[in-house]
Amino acid sequence: MVRLLKRADTLVGGSDSSWRDHCRAAKRRARKIQFTRGRPNRVQLYRELIAITRTTLACLKQATERLAVASTPLIALWQVQVCHYRSLIERIIRQSERRVLAREPVPAGEKLVRLFEPHADIIVKGSRHTEYGHKLNLTTGRSGMILDLVIEAGNPADSDRLLPMLARHVAFYGQAPRQAAADGGFATRDNLD
């Protein structure tokens, strides 16, 4: 939002002192949230971070109204970017209020985990740290050349994807592979039969 506000100032041709850069304060709250123990302390920090975000969002709305009277291609592009990011930021605020303040569980499919990659999924493998992105299933030949690739939606269990991947291979090549190897995540009683 601050980048968009700075860009608005350059588009108008000067600096507008009606907004302040709250990046440091927001970053400080985010770091404290990450390392604070105890739900009551974290909830207060989330309230402060949400308030800072809403303040900057209000400044962005004012800048949008101020630039609405001008019509140049650069301003039109800026307006499109603001519209895109504002809806995502409002979604993140609602998600945080539901999850942290109201203690309401938010399903993984509804969560926005990356502002600049809104399509990213939450991927958790065992007890390791949470990763964000997309889960891939690859089929390779003896030489290591990739024969098939599936970009999964969400975070399906590895054990649920082995048989469908083998079926895809049979559908593409007309026969099952002579050998198949998979990591431990694919091991279930159903897949071993």
C-alpha positions, 0 to 999 in steps of 0.5 A: 500500500505504501508503494502505491501511495508513493506512486500516487504522489509522483502521479500527482506531481508532489508529495501529499502529507496526508498519509504516513508510512507505517511500514516500520510499525507494521513490521514491528507488530508482525515480528512480535506476533511471530515471537510472542507466546500466549494468545492474549498478547498475540491478540492485542498485537493483531488488533494493533496490526489490523488498525495500522493496516486499516489506517493505510487502507483509508489513505489509499482510498483517499488517494484513489478519490483524489486521482479519480478526477485525472485520466491518464493511462498511468493513473488508470493502471494505478487504479487497476492495481489499487483495486486488485490489492485493496480487495486482497488486503480487505480479505486478509483483514477479514480472515485475520479477524475471523481466525484470531479475534473471533477464534473462528476456524478458516478453511484452508481453501478460503485462506489467502497466504501470500498477497503477491501470489494469491493462488498459492496453497498451504503445504504441510509435509509431516512435522516440517515447517509450513510451505506455501506454493503448489504441490507437484507430482512428477513422473519420470523415465529411466533417463530422468526426463519428465514424462508427466506433471500434475500441479495439484490444487490444494494439499492432497495427501500423497497417498491419495495421488499414487494410484491416479498418477499410475492411471494417468501413465497407463492412459498416456502410454497404454501400459503400466510402468515396469517399475515404480518408486515413491517416497514414504508419503505414498505408502498406505495399505491400499497402495501396497496391494 
